[in-house]
C-alpha cells in the first residue's frame, strides 16, 4: 500500500499548507476532502489542489466527497470534481442513518442510488468507496456486506477504519469477511474523536491489521493518515514515519 494524508486532518489549513505538510512528511498521496478544501462543483479549487499535489511529487489518492447515498444531491457534480482532481476513487457515505434504524424502503432507495451512480462512474473508470462508519449502512461488518452484495457492482468498494463499536478481536475477525471489497484504509489510533493517541501507541494493533489487509489490497491502494493527536503537524510527521515502518514490515 502507498501512504497518504486525508486533507480533513488539517481542515482549517489551506490547500497549499496541506500539500506542504504531506510533502514534508514524505508521504505519497493526499485524499482531498469535500468538506472545506474541495467542495462539490468547486472545480477551481479541485484544479488547484490537483496541480499543487502533482507539483509536490504527490498523487491524489481519492476524493473524500462526503456524498450521502440516497440524498437528493445530483451526483454529476461529485464526478466532475473528482475528474478535475485527477483521481479514480471517490469516497461516499452509505446514507446517514444506522443499519438498525433503516427500513427496507430506505435501504432499497440507497441501493438504487448507488447502482445508478456507479454506472455513471464506471464510464469514467472511477470507483465508489463507502466510508466504513457508524450511523450509516456500513456501521457493522454484517450490514456493510449486506449492502455491498445488494448493490453488486464491480466498481463499488469499501474503505476500512477502526470501528468504534468493535473490540480489537472483533475487528480482526471481521477483516477476512470484508476483504473482497476493501480498498483504502484510514489510519489513526484513538478512543474517540476527542481522545486521540499517537500511531506509535497503536503500532502493535495496526501491525496485526496490516498483516491481514496487505495481501488483500493492491499497490494502488492507500493507507491514509487521519485524526492526528492534538491536530499537530509534528505529530502527523511522526505518525507518517511509524506508518511507513508498519507497511515496510509487511
Secondary structure, 3 states (H helix, E strand, C coil): CEEEEEHHHHCCCCHHHHHHHHHHCCCCEEEEECCCCCCCCCHHHHHHHHHHHHHCCCEEEEEEEEEECCCCCCCHHHHHHHHHHCCCEEEEECCCCCHHHCCHHHHHHHHHHHHHHHHHHHCCCCEEEECCCCCCCCCCHHHHHHHHHHHCCCCEEEEECCCCCCCHHHHHHHHHHHHHHEEEEEECEEEECCEEECCHHHHHHHHHHHHHHHHHCCCCCEEEECCCHHHCHHHHHHHHHHHHHHHHHC
